[in-house]
Amino acid sequence: MKKTTRCLLIFLLGCSGSDIYCEILDEKLIPAVKYGIERSHIVLGQILGAGFFGEVYDGVYTKDNGEKINVAVKTCKDCSPDVMEKFMSEAVIMKNLNNQHIVKLIGIIEDDPVWIVMELYQYGELGNYLSENQGTLTNITLVLFSLQICKALVYLSGVNVVHR
């Protein structure tokens, strides 16, 4: 039987309140995974946006077994040692995260230029999606998004990671 930790999430829906209970399963040890991947296995597409360290591209990663996965690729524009340390610390943190509501790390290309390869969400960044669809999203959908965000934040808190 798995041990669980209970948490209480309270959402106010209009004038009425609703108590939503969730169970967060205690985390198991994650087996060691190889995160180094070959640049030749990535085909970059268009720029999705720019972040603190550099551009973010969409792309396709071809696994060793031939399976193709849509990915987001973060690049580092200024690879000075100080910036590189901060850029790679993000990848190191991501390697240790395992939650269905948090973007998963696919791999790291450590040769210059360094890339962090992550899963690509079909609908893109949540903030943009909410803005572009604000007139069509139902309250139920918005509450489900909120619940997923809360679950992700509870998980992060449990592994001593703060999302900025």
Long-range contacts (C-beta under 8 A, 24 or more apart in sequence): 2-26, 5-158, 7-154, 9-147, 9-150, 11-143, 11-146, 11-147, 13-139, 13-143, 14-139, 20-147, 22-147, 22-150, 22-151, 22-154, 24-151, 24-154, 24-155, 24-158, 27-98, 27-158, 27-159, 30-96, 30-98, 33-95, 35-91, 35-95, 35-105, 35-107, 35-108, 36-107, 36-108, 36-109, 36-110, 37-61, 37-106, 37-107, 37-108, 37-109, 37-117, 38-109, 39-109, 39-111, 39-115, 42-71, 42-73, 42-109, 42-115, 42-117, 44-73, 48-72, 48-124, 49-125, 53-77, 53-78, 53-83, 53-86, 53-87, 54-78, 58-120, 59-117, 59-120, 61-106, 61-107, 61-117, 69-106, 69-119, 70-119, 70-120, 70-122, 71-106, 71-117, 71-118, 71-119, 71-120, 72-103, 72-117, 72-118, 72-119, 72-120, 72-121, 73-115, 73-116, 73-117, 73-118, 74-115, 74-116, 74-117, 74-118, 75-113, 75-114, 75-115, 76-113, 76-114, 76-115, 79-112, 79-113, 79-114, 84-114, 87-114, 87-116, 88-114, 90-116, 91-116, 93-161, 94-118, 96-159, 97-155, 97-156, 97-159, 97-161, 99-151, 99-152, 99-155, 99-156, 101-148, 101-149, 101-151, 101-152, 101-155, 102-152, 102-155, 102-156
